[in-house]
């Protein structure tokens, strides 16, 4: 399985590139609009997901690891294919998508081409515990996670906690809990 590629961009369209490796092999790689905007030079390194089907195999490339994580997680949901997952990555920046999922924002998810109200609700249910790894590694992500656990232990519902925490501005665990408690009560 191909997990990353680094090479020269020999052809670029809004949602695909031809990436020539130093060995001379050129790959067609599908990319999101956000990824396309981030590719500004001739040389690029992409994190990739390779998908095999009966009649073809495709490569999907991402400059940001978080975008790849979203793509990989979303394509596991029944009824959501690579095209729709790429549309999600084109519509949202990774942190915006994570915030929309945490806030259970059906309207934002419906804004993705190809996703209607039922698919948006199902997607939010399936991704209920979604959290970006890089966000969890930062102090702010860890603080939000700790605050969510503390609020759950106080008896608040997980969905409600996520919605409220998405609106909180504080950064430390203690400040997040205080701000969330004011909004929850």
N, C-alpha and C positions, 0 to 999 in steps of 0.2 A: 504494500500500500504506500502511496506517495503522500507524505505528510507535510512537505515543504519544497518549494522550488525557488531558486535564485538564478536570475539571468537577465537578458536584455529584452526589452519590449520592442518587437519589430513591427507590430500592428496593434492599434488600440481603437476600440469602439466603446460606446457608453457601458455596455454590459459584458464585454469580453475582450481578452487580449491574446496575442500570440507571443509566447515567451520562449525565446531561444536560449538554451542552456549552453555553457562553455563547451560541452561535448558535441554541439552541432544539432542536437534534437530540438525541435520546436513543438511546444504544447499549446493547445487551445485551452484557455482557462476562463471560465465564467466568473464574473465579478459583479459586485453590487455597485450602485451609483456612488455610494460613499467611498468605496474602495477605489473606484475609477478617479474620483476627485483627489484622492490621496496619492495617486501615482503621478508624480510630476516629472520624473527623470526617465532616462533610458534604462537604467538598471533598477531592479526591484527584487525584494525577497517577499514571498507569499507563504502563509500557512495555508495548507490545502486540505480539502476533503475530496476523496475519490468515491464516486458512486457507480456501482456496476448494476446494469439491468440486462435483461435477456438480449436486447438488440443493440445496446451501446454501453459505453462507459464515459463518464464525464468527470472533469476536474473543476472544482470551485475554489477560488483563491480569495484570501483575505489578508490585508495589510495588518489589521489589528487582531490579536488573539481572541479578544472579547467578542468580536463580530463572528469569528469562526465558532466560538462556543454557543452563541445564539443560534446560528445556522444548524449546527449539529444537534442541539437540543430540540429545535422546532421540527426538523425532518423526522424525528422519531414519533411524532404525533400522527395517529391514523388520519388520513385524508389531507395531510399537508405534505406537499412534495417539494422538491428542490426549487422549482420556479417561485412558489409562494414564499418559501423561506428566504430566497434571494430578494423578493419584493419587500419582505419585512426588514431585511438588512439595508435595503435601499431607502426605505421610508424613515427608519429610526437610526440614530447613533446608538451604540450599545448601552450607554448610561440612560438614555431617554427610554429605550425599550424596557430596561430593568425597572425604571421608575413607573412606567405605565402598567407593567405586570404587578408590581407591588401595590399600586393604587387600584388595581382591578378596573382599569379605565377601558371599558368596552368601546366607547366612542373613538378613542385614539387608535385602538387595534382595528376597528372597522375602516379607518382611513387608509389601510393598506389595500392596494388593488388586488382583487380576487378573494378578499375576506369579507363575508357578510356577517350579520348579527349572530347567527348560530355558531359559525366557525370561530368568531371572536370570543364568544362566551366559553366554548369548549377549549380553546387555546389557553384562556386565562385559568380555567380550572386545572388543565393539565400542567401548566407552568406555575401553579400556586406557590411553590417553594423556591422558585427560580431566584438565583443570586449570582452575579458575576464573580468569578474567583478573584480577579484583580481588585475588585471593590472590597471583598472580604479581607484581603491582605492589608489594606490600608487601615489606618486608625479609625477613620470615619465609618468604614464598612463594618469593622469589628465592633465599634461602639453601637451602631444600629442593631446589629445582631444581638449583642448583650442586652440592649434596652428592650428588644422584642421578647427575649426570653424572660426578662424580669416582669414585663407587663402580662405575659401569658401566665406566669406563676401567680399573678394577682387576680386571675380569673377572666381577663378580657379575651375576646375571640380573636384568633390569629388574623382573619381577614380584615377586621376593623383596625387592629394594631398596625398592619401593613399600610393601610390607607392613611392613617394618622401620621405614622412615621415618615411617609413620603412627603408630607407637608411641613415637617419640623425643620427648623433652621439650625438648631444646636448641633454641636459636634462631639462633645464628651458624653459618655454613657449616662452620667448623673443628670446632666442638663437635658438630654433627650428624654429621659424618663419623666422629669418634672414638666417639660413642655407637653409631652404626650398625655400625661395625666390630666393637665388642665383642659386639653381638647377632648379627652375621652369622657370626662365627667360633666 
